[in-house]
């Protein structure tokens, strides 16, 4: 018996790729607005078998830690079913939320759904542009 019951009505064909499901969010995602994302992530994982899930957050203008639990649950469920979850975004803020939630390693940024499907993460943003210290060396301070 499958732990994920089939939805009562037929599921639409995935939007972009044959074996892939996509969830999109837009606007602000916080404790008061995250419920539709939670329901969409749960709905995308109904049924049995492998689930390849792309979560498109490119139109999210703000996100806080309320996205961590639903993304972690989606990750755990999809991995248990030999699938994956990949997140499309270009936001430093989302990177910081994922880092704070211990999920940045699980969810590297993808610039498009196509890149997420292929498993091609966005090149490291700002590589080589690390902030430099304004502190003077001990020799200069004397």
N, C-alpha and C positions, 0 to 999 in steps of 0.2 A: 504494500500500500504506500502510496506517495504521501509525504508529509506536507506537500503543497497542493491543495485541491485545485482542480481546474476551475477557471472562472465560469460563472453561470452562462455567459454569452460568449460567442466566438471571439477570439482575440484577433485584432487587426494584424495584418502582415507587418513585420517590423519596418520602420520608416526607411532605413538606408541600406541595410545589408540583410541577406537571407537569414543568417543565424544570429543576428544581433538585435538587441532591444535598446531603445534610447529613451532617456528621461531628460527633459529640459526644465530649467528653472530660470526665473528672471526676477529682477527687483531685489528687494532686501530679504535676507534669510536670517531670522532671529527666532527667539523662543515663541513669539506671537505669530510668526508667519511661516514656520517650517513645516507645518502639518501637511500641506499639499505635496511637498517634496517627499515626505515620509510615505504618504499614501501611494504616490507614483512609484517610488522605489519598491514598495511591497507589491504593487500591482504588476510591475515588470517581472517579478520573480514568481508569479503564480505558475502552476503547472509543474510537470516533472521534467527531468533531464537537465542538460547543461544550459547555463545562462551566461551569455556574453552581454554585459551591460555597459553602455556608455552614458555617463552623466554629464550633460552639457551645462556648464555654469558660466558661459561667456557673457550672458546678459544679466548676471547677478551684480548688483551695485554695492552690496554690503553683505557680509556673512560673519556670524559669530560661532562660538563653540557648539551651538545647537545642531550644526550639520555633522558633527563628529559621530555621534551615536548612530544615526541612520546610515551613514556611509560605512561605518564599521560593521553594522549588521548585514548590509548588502554584501560587503566584501566576504564576511565569514560564510554567508549562505552560498554565494556564487562559487567560492573556492571549494566548499564542501561538495558541490555538485560538478566539480572539475571545469568551472568556468572562470570568469574574471569580471572585475569592475574597473573601468578607466574613467578618469575625470578630465574633461576638456575645459580649460580656463586659461586666462592670461593675467591673473590678479595676484599681486604680491600679498594682498590681504588674505586671500584664500590659502596661499602657501603658508602664511603665518598661523592661520587657524589649524591647518593640517599638521604643521610642525608642533604646535602646542598640544594637539590631541594625540601626538605620537603616530600620525598616519602619513606623513610626508613621503616616507620611503615606499609606502604602499601605493600612493597616488601621485606619481610625478605628473606634471602638467603636460597635456597634449594640446596642440594649437587648433586641431580640427577633429571632427568625428572620423574622417578618413585616416588621419595619423593615429588616432586611438585604435581603430580597427587593425591597422598594420603594426601597432606596437612601437611607433616611432615617437618618443617623447620630444617635447620642445627642447631646443638647445638651451643649456644653462644660461639663464638671463643674467646679464651683468657680469659674466665671467671675465676675469681680469680687471674688473672695476671695483675691487674691494675698497672700502673706505680706508684711508691712510690715517695713521695716528698723528695728532697735532702735538703730541708730547715730544719735547726735545730730549735728546740723548743725555746721559749723565755727564758726559764730557763737556757738552755745550752749556749745561746748567751751572757749572762751576765757575 
